[in-house]
């Protein structure tokens, strides 16, 4: 444990939980913001990346509660998964997209975990900054698509909030994009909303489906480090089980308190400029540290 963590370990846990609880619902990578905060507090790059993923467990419970209606429909649809109803449609979408996420995301998690084990903190920050530039570009594309949709105001079935018109191919595409969000600096919501907008879904429907995918996505993000290469155990031991528990508790409480307001606000927030600014700042700090 670093000297800094030895003095303010509980503040570090609270700060990480606050970041996760708020940023998770914005088109900015919450795991990256948490990782950068933890690295600033003295945690190694690999452990910071892993703890940023583990913090997702707290937000999982908030997402599960917020989407309890949809989750209930999907659970009831397990008895008839091939029906045409909304519950069965959502179930097929979530299952197929989650499978695609696992296929793409697991190898990327292993790759980044090994990469951060081999490089120093400044190099890790530089990698994160470069990946954040990619998120800024994706967010800008999403904002342009939403602006075009609002300007056209075209009627049609994809504008309605009823049963999503989803094909297996669309679910697999969106899930694969979500898997790429295992990379630090990449926003899950920006990656999932953008292909849905390309496929013709409305902004409201894309937002709804994106965050419905967050329920299994958050669970998987928190669980993977615990079962792959013991990364979660190593990261928790680095800060202590009590500190990790505080982080998860704060994350859950803050997520539950903020999810509704932030999801509504995030429909209007131009996040590409904010993400670009964070990327430039991260790269600048990394370059300064590399020279020191």
C-alpha beads as a LAMMPS data file, in Angstrom:
LAMMPS data file: protein, C-alpha beads

292 atoms
291 bonds

1 atom types
1 bond types

-500.0 500.0 xlo xhi
-500.0 500.0 ylo yhi
-500.0 500.0 zlo zhi

Masses

1 110.0

Atoms # bond

1 1 1 0.000 0.000 0.000
2 1 1 1.375 3.421 -0.876
3 1 1 2.071 6.053 1.819
4 1 1 -0.754 8.182 0.479
5 1 1 -3.249 5.338 0.688
6 1 1 -2.039 4.555 4.186
7 1 1 -3.256 7.970 5.360
8 1 1 -6.403 8.545 3.324
9 1 1 -7.438 5.063 2.229
10 1 1 -11.059 5.637 3.172
11 1 1 -11.129 8.958 1.319
12 1 1 -9.728 7.179 -1.721
13 1 1 -12.502 4.592 -1.490
14 1 1 -15.193 7.256 -1.089
15 1 1 -13.804 9.268 -3.996
16 1 1 -13.690 6.236 -6.262
17 1 1 -17.265 5.303 -5.321
18 1 1 -18.462 8.853 -6.013
19 1 1 -16.770 8.898 -9.420
20 1 1 -18.234 5.523 -10.370
21 1 1 -21.712 6.387 -9.094
22 1 1 -21.945 9.593 -11.117
23 1 1 -19.833 9.013 -14.228
24 1 1 -21.281 5.551 -14.984
25 1 1 -24.443 7.167 -16.375
26 1 1 -22.565 9.648 -18.580
27 1 1 -21.026 8.896 -21.995
28 1 1 -17.592 8.986 -20.340
29 1 1 -15.649 5.924 -19.194
30 1 1 -16.280 5.547 -15.452
31 1 1 -13.629 2.845 -15.064
32 1 1 -11.088 5.183 -16.621
33 1 1 -11.979 8.116 -14.369
34 1 1 -11.815 5.800 -11.357
35 1 1 -8.490 4.347 -12.520
36 1 1 -6.931 7.781 -13.045
37 1 1 -8.098 8.842 -9.570
38 1 1 -6.669 5.687 -7.991
39 1 1 -3.375 6.066 -9.851
40 1 1 -3.138 9.633 -8.554
41 1 1 -3.624 8.187 -5.051
42 1 1 -0.671 5.852 -5.542
43 1 1 -2.283 2.623 -6.755
44 1 1 -0.417 0.761 -9.488
45 1 1 -1.773 1.011 -13.029
46 1 1 -2.858 -2.639 -13.158
47 1 1 -4.632 -2.541 -9.787
48 1 1 -6.228 0.831 -10.574
49 1 1 -7.627 -0.544 -13.844
50 1 1 -8.956 -3.640 -12.066
51 1 1 -10.483 -1.642 -9.191
52 1 1 -12.147 0.646 -11.711
53 1 1 -13.867 -2.430 -13.120
54 1 1 -14.747 -3.812 -9.677
55 1 1 -16.424 -0.511 -8.772
56 1 1 -19.043 -1.417 -11.382
57 1 1 -20.555 -3.876 -8.897
58 1 1 -22.063 -0.956 -6.969
59 1 1 -23.690 0.552 -10.036
60 1 1 -25.028 -2.875 -11.030
61 1 1 -27.513 -2.860 -8.162
62 1 1 -28.708 0.630 -9.085
63 1 1 -29.200 -0.376 -12.730
64 1 1 -31.007 -3.555 -11.664
65 1 1 -33.424 -1.510 -9.563
66 1 1 -33.907 1.226 -12.165
67 1 1 -34.725 -1.283 -14.908
68 1 1 -36.687 -3.624 -12.633
69 1 1 -39.707 -3.474 -14.963
70 1 1 -37.691 -4.585 -17.991
71 1 1 -35.757 -7.162 -15.965
72 1 1 -39.056 -8.581 -14.675
73 1 1 -40.394 -8.854 -18.215
74 1 1 -37.266 -10.664 -19.366
75 1 1 -37.395 -13.095 -16.462
76 1 1 -41.016 -13.933 -17.244
77 1 1 -40.077 -14.348 -20.912
78 1 1 -37.627 -17.125 -20.056
79 1 1 -40.560 -19.537 -20.362
80 1 1 -41.219 -18.406 -23.965
81 1 1 -38.039 -16.714 -25.286
82 1 1 -39.022 -16.896 -28.966
83 1 1 -42.302 -14.989 -28.618
84 1 1 -42.838 -11.630 -30.283
85 1 1 -43.659 -9.756 -27.066
86 1 1 -41.549 -6.976 -25.584
87 1 1 -40.131 -9.111 -22.784
88 1 1 -38.944 -11.874 -25.125
89 1 1 -37.567 -9.337 -27.597
90 1 1 -35.571 -7.608 -24.882
91 1 1 -34.404 -10.965 -23.547
92 1 1 -33.043 -12.036 -26.929
93 1 1 -31.378 -8.674 -27.390
94 1 1 -29.664 -8.730 -23.995
95 1 1 -28.568 -12.383 -24.219
96 1 1 -27.101 -12.109 -27.725
97 1 1 -25.452 -8.751 -27.045
98 1 1 -23.960 -9.989 -23.761
99 1 1 -22.522 -13.081 -25.458
100 1 1 -20.896 -10.890 -28.109
101 1 1 -19.569 -8.594 -25.378
102 1 1 -17.898 -11.523 -23.642
103 1 1 -16.281 -12.799 -26.830
104 1 1 -14.775 -9.382 -27.574
105 1 1 -14.275 -8.028 -24.065
106 1 1 -12.556 -10.908 -22.267
107 1 1 -9.460 -10.994 -24.499
108 1 1 -9.194 -7.199 -24.313
109 1 1 -9.360 -7.298 -20.501
110 1 1 -6.553 -9.877 -20.367
111 1 1 -4.512 -7.842 -22.851
112 1 1 -4.862 -4.583 -20.910
113 1 1 -4.251 -6.261 -17.566
114 1 1 -0.975 -7.714 -18.857
115 1 1 -0.039 -4.449 -20.535
116 1 1 -0.513 -2.448 -17.343
117 1 1 1.547 -5.032 -15.458
118 1 1 4.462 -4.473 -17.814
119 1 1 4.442 -0.682 -18.100
120 1 1 4.800 2.142 -15.628
121 1 1 2.052 4.444 -14.439
122 1 1 2.986 7.277 -16.801
123 1 1 2.919 4.983 -19.846
124 1 1 -0.434 3.584 -18.703
125 1 1 -1.796 7.118 -18.427
126 1 1 -0.537 7.867 -21.936
127 1 1 -2.345 4.778 -23.281
128 1 1 -5.533 5.823 -21.501
129 1 1 -5.258 9.359 -22.886
130 1 1 -4.917 8.109 -26.453
131 1 1 -7.922 5.814 -26.018
132 1 1 -9.898 8.729 -24.586
133 1 1 -9.280 10.571 -27.855
134 1 1 -11.088 7.712 -29.590
135 1 1 -14.004 8.049 -27.199
136 1 1 -14.195 11.781 -27.909
137 1 1 -14.451 11.043 -31.641
138 1 1 -17.169 8.427 -31.047
139 1 1 -19.089 10.781 -28.753
140 1 1 -18.908 13.528 -31.380
141 1 1 -20.296 11.158 -34.004
142 1 1 -23.129 10.185 -31.666
143 1 1 -23.960 13.847 -31.002
144 1 1 -24.131 14.566 -34.744
145 1 1 -26.434 11.598 -35.295
146 1 1 -28.729 12.757 -32.500
147 1 1 -28.743 16.318 -33.871
148 1 1 -29.646 15.044 -37.345
149 1 1 -32.455 12.928 -35.889
150 1 1 -33.898 15.883 -33.969
151 1 1 -33.677 18.126 -37.036
152 1 1 -35.508 15.660 -39.263
153 1 1 -38.091 14.516 -36.676
154 1 1 -39.053 11.646 -38.974
155 1 1 -42.057 9.551 -37.896
156 1 1 -41.853 5.782 -37.914
157 1 1 -41.817 2.664 -35.813
158 1 1 -38.205 3.120 -34.725
159 1 1 -39.211 6.373 -33.006
160 1 1 -41.613 4.683 -30.660
161 1 1 -40.726 3.480 -27.160
162 1 1 -42.670 0.261 -27.449
163 1 1 -41.219 -3.091 -28.434
164 1 1 -37.759 -2.517 -29.939
165 1 1 -37.446 -3.784 -33.498
166 1 1 -34.260 -5.741 -32.988
167 1 1 -32.669 -8.399 -35.161
168 1 1 -30.081 -10.909 -33.905
169 1 1 -27.510 -9.232 -36.125
170 1 1 -28.166 -5.850 -34.508
171 1 1 -27.829 -7.334 -31.020
172 1 1 -24.520 -8.991 -31.924
173 1 1 -23.164 -5.772 -33.459
174 1 1 -24.079 -3.688 -30.414
175 1 1 -22.691 -6.351 -28.065
176 1 1 -19.395 -6.498 -29.931
177 1 1 -19.084 -2.717 -29.698
178 1 1 -19.773 -2.946 -25.965
179 1 1 -16.970 -5.496 -25.605
180 1 1 -14.493 -2.949 -26.932
181 1 1 -15.347 -0.832 -23.861
182 1 1 -13.171 -3.225 -21.833
183 1 1 -10.349 -0.980 -23.024
184 1 1 -9.584 1.864 -20.602
185 1 1 -10.705 5.245 -21.838
186 1 1 -13.540 3.838 -23.915
187 1 1 -17.085 4.801 -22.932
188 1 1 -19.496 1.876 -22.951
189 1 1 -22.599 3.993 -23.517
190 1 1 -21.020 5.979 -26.364
191 1 1 -19.935 2.769 -28.057
192 1 1 -23.336 1.090 -27.760
193 1 1 -25.507 4.077 -28.638
194 1 1 -23.564 4.971 -31.774
195 1 1 -24.201 1.724 -33.717
196 1 1 -27.858 1.756 -32.639
197 1 1 -28.240 5.254 -34.045
198 1 1 -26.523 4.083 -37.242
199 1 1 -29.048 1.215 -37.403
200 1 1 -31.955 3.641 -37.262
201 1 1 -33.084 3.557 -33.628
202 1 1 -34.245 6.805 -32.066
203 1 1 -32.138 8.575 -29.456
204 1 1 -34.556 7.628 -26.668
205 1 1 -34.647 3.992 -27.735
206 1 1 -30.871 3.813 -28.134
207 1 1 -30.419 5.322 -24.671
208 1 1 -32.879 2.904 -23.137
209 1 1 -31.351 -0.167 -24.761
210 1 1 -27.815 0.982 -24.023
211 1 1 -28.453 1.278 -20.310
212 1 1 -30.559 -1.857 -20.188
213 1 1 -27.420 -3.608 -21.452
214 1 1 -25.643 -2.017 -18.514
215 1 1 -27.358 -4.459 -16.123
216 1 1 -25.460 -7.592 -17.283
217 1 1 -22.563 -5.422 -18.450
218 1 1 -21.892 -4.011 -14.985
219 1 1 -22.204 -7.455 -13.440
220 1 1 -19.729 -8.874 -15.937
221 1 1 -17.298 -5.966 -15.557
222 1 1 -17.167 -6.503 -11.813
223 1 1 -17.071 -10.302 -11.981
224 1 1 -14.441 -10.824 -14.676
225 1 1 -11.485 -9.535 -12.578
226 1 1 -12.521 -11.923 -9.794
227 1 1 -12.370 -15.025 -11.998
228 1 1 -9.651 -14.220 -14.563
229 1 1 -6.020 -14.481 -13.413
230 1 1 -7.015 -13.518 -9.838
231 1 1 -6.740 -9.858 -10.805
232 1 1 -9.558 -8.830 -8.477
233 1 1 -8.018 -10.542 -5.473
234 1 1 -4.666 -8.877 -6.082
235 1 1 -6.248 -5.437 -6.486
236 1 1 -8.390 -5.787 -3.355
237 1 1 -5.417 -6.971 -1.313
238 1 1 -3.485 -3.894 -2.470
239 1 1 -5.964 -1.505 -0.826
240 1 1 -7.526 -3.825 1.757
241 1 1 -10.947 -5.541 1.855
242 1 1 -12.426 -2.816 4.067
243 1 1 -11.405 -0.078 1.628
244 1 1 -12.840 -2.053 -1.264
245 1 1 -16.113 -2.561 0.625
246 1 1 -16.413 1.205 1.249
247 1 1 -15.797 1.851 -2.452
248 1 1 -18.564 -0.549 -3.485
249 1 1 -21.022 0.764 -0.890
250 1 1 -20.515 4.394 -1.918
251 1 1 -20.754 3.414 -5.571
252 1 1 -24.071 1.650 -4.992
253 1 1 -25.626 4.461 -2.944
254 1 1 -24.483 7.273 -5.244
255 1 1 -25.512 5.311 -8.349
256 1 1 -28.993 4.764 -6.947
257 1 1 -29.380 8.433 -6.017
258 1 1 -28.143 9.833 -9.331
259 1 1 -29.133 7.384 -12.079
260 1 1 -32.499 8.904 -12.980
261 1 1 -31.417 12.549 -13.048
262 1 1 -28.157 11.898 -14.874
263 1 1 -29.716 9.606 -17.469
264 1 1 -32.235 12.321 -18.310
265 1 1 -29.558 15.007 -18.421
266 1 1 -27.161 12.869 -20.455
267 1 1 -29.512 13.062 -23.429
268 1 1 -28.539 16.712 -23.799
269 1 1 -24.936 16.793 -22.567
270 1 1 -22.316 17.405 -25.303
271 1 1 -19.698 15.074 -23.844
272 1 1 -17.263 15.013 -26.763
273 1 1 -15.626 18.309 -25.746
274 1 1 -15.371 17.235 -22.104
275 1 1 -13.870 13.879 -23.082
276 1 1 -11.414 15.580 -25.444
277 1 1 -10.316 17.919 -22.659
278 1 1 -9.793 14.995 -20.267
279 1 1 -7.824 13.140 -22.954
280 1 1 -5.514 16.076 -23.624
281 1 1 -4.979 16.655 -19.898
282 1 1 -4.244 12.965 -19.298
283 1 1 -1.730 12.820 -22.151
284 1 1 -0.057 16.042 -20.948
285 1 1 0.299 14.721 -17.379
286 1 1 1.635 11.403 -18.685
287 1 1 4.263 13.143 -20.831
288 1 1 5.351 15.324 -17.906
289 1 1 5.691 12.271 -15.655
290 1 1 7.713 10.443 -18.306
291 1 1 10.193 13.324 -18.380
292 1 1 10.555 13.460 -14.586

Bonds

1 1 1 2
2 1 2 3
3 1 3 4
4 1 4 5
5 1 5 6
6 1 6 7
7 1 7 8
8 1 8 9
9 1 9 10
10 1 10 11
11 1 11 12
12 1 12 13
13 1 13 14
14 1 14 15
15 1 15 16
16 1 16 17
17 1 17 18
18 1 18 19
19 1 19 20
20 1 20 21
21 1 21 22
22 1 22 23
23 1 23 24
24 1 24 25
25 1 25 26
26 1 26 27
27 1 27 28
28 1 28 29
29 1 29 30
30 1 30 31
31 1 31 32
32 1 32 33
33 1 33 34
34 1 34 35
35 1 35 36
36 1 36 37
37 1 37 38
38 1 38 39
39 1 39 40
40 1 40 41
41 1 41 42
42 1 42 43
43 1 43 44
44 1 44 45
45 1 45 46
46 1 46 47
47 1 47 48
48 1 48 49
49 1 49 50
50 1 50 51
51 1 51 52
52 1 52 53
53 1 53 54
54 1 54 55
55 1 55 56
56 1 56 57
57 1 57 58
58 1 58 59
59 1 59 60
60 1 60 61
61 1 61 62
62 1 62 63
63 1 63 64
64 1 64 65
65 1 65 66
66 1 66 67
67 1 67 68
68 1 68 69
69 1 69 70
70 1 70 71
71 1 71 72
72 1 72 73
73 1 73 74
74 1 74 75
75 1 75 76
76 1 76 77
77 1 77 78
78 1 78 79
79 1 79 80
80 1 80 81
81 1 81 82
82 1 82 83
83 1 83 84
84 1 84 85
85 1 85 86
86 1 86 87
87 1 87 88
88 1 88 89
89 1 89 90
90 1 90 91
91 1 91 92
92 1 92 93
93 1 93 94
94 1 94 95
95 1 95 96
96 1 96 97
97 1 97 98
98 1 98 99
99 1 99 100
100 1 100 101
101 1 101 102
102 1 102 103
103 1 103 104
104 1 104 105
105 1 105 106
106 1 106 107
107 1 107 108
108 1 108 109
109 1 109 110
110 1 110 111
111 1 111 112
112 1 112 113
113 1 113 114
114 1 114 115
115 1 115 116
116 1 116 117
117 1 117 118
118 1 118 119
119 1 119 120
120 1 120 121
121 1 121 122
122 1 122 123
123 1 123 124
124 1 124 125
125 1 125 126
126 1 126 127
127 1 127 128
128 1 128 129
129 1 129 130
130 1 130 131
131 1 131 132
132 1 132 133
133 1 133 134
134 1 134 135
135 1 135 136
136 1 136 137
137 1 137 138
138 1 138 139
139 1 139 140
140 1 140 141
141 1 141 142
142 1 142 143
143 1 143 144
144 1 144 145
145 1 145 146
146 1 146 147
147 1 147 148
148 1 148 149
149 1 149 150
150 1 150 151
151 1 151 152
152 1 152 153
153 1 153 154
154 1 154 155
155 1 155 156
156 1 156 157
157 1 157 158
158 1 158 159
159 1 159 160
160 1 160 161
161 1 161 162
162 1 162 163
163 1 163 164
164 1 164 165
165 1 165 166
166 1 166 167
167 1 167 168
168 1 168 169
169 1 169 170
170 1 170 171
171 1 171 172
172 1 172 173
173 1 173 174
174 1 174 175
175 1 175 176
176 1 176 177
177 1 177 178
178 1 178 179
179 1 179 180
180 1 180 181
181 1 181 182
182 1 182 183
183 1 183 184
184 1 184 185
185 1 185 186
186 1 186 187
187 1 187 188
188 1 188 189
189 1 189 190
190 1 190 191
191 1 191 192
192 1 192 193
193 1 193 194
194 1 194 195
195 1 195 196
196 1 196 197
197 1 197 198
198 1 198 199
199 1 199 200
200 1 200 201
201 1 201 202
202 1 202 203
203 1 203 204
204 1 204 205
205 1 205 206
206 1 206 207
207 1 207 208
208 1 208 209
209 1 209 210
210 1 210 211
211 1 211 212
212 1 212 213
213 1 213 214
214 1 214 215
215 1 215 216
216 1 216 217
217 1 217 218
218 1 218 219
219 1 219 220
220 1 220 221
221 1 221 222
222 1 222 223
223 1 223 224
224 1 224 225
225 1 225 226
226 1 226 227
227 1 227 228
228 1 228 229
229 1 229 230
230 1 230 231
231 1 231 232
232 1 232 233
233 1 233 234
234 1 234 235
235 1 235 236
236 1 236 237
237 1 237 238
238 1 238 239
239 1 239 240
240 1 240 241
241 1 241 242
242 1 242 243
243 1 243 244
244 1 244 245
245 1 245 246
246 1 246 247
247 1 247 248
248 1 248 249
249 1 249 250
250 1 250 251
251 1 251 252
252 1 252 253
253 1 253 254
254 1 254 255
255 1 255 256
256 1 256 257
257 1 257 258
258 1 258 259
259 1 259 260
260 1 260 261
261 1 261 262
262 1 262 263
263 1 263 264
264 1 264 265
265 1 265 266
266 1 266 267
267 1 267 268
268 1 268 269
269 1 269 270
270 1 270 271
271 1 271 272
272 1 272 273
273 1 273 274
274 1 274 275
275 1 275 276
276 1 276 277
277 1 277 278
278 1 278 279
279 1 279 280
280 1 280 281
281 1 281 282
282 1 282 283
283 1 283 284
284 1 284 285
285 1 285 286
286 1 286 287
287 1 287 288
288 1 288 289
289 1 289 290
290 1 290 291
291 1 291 292
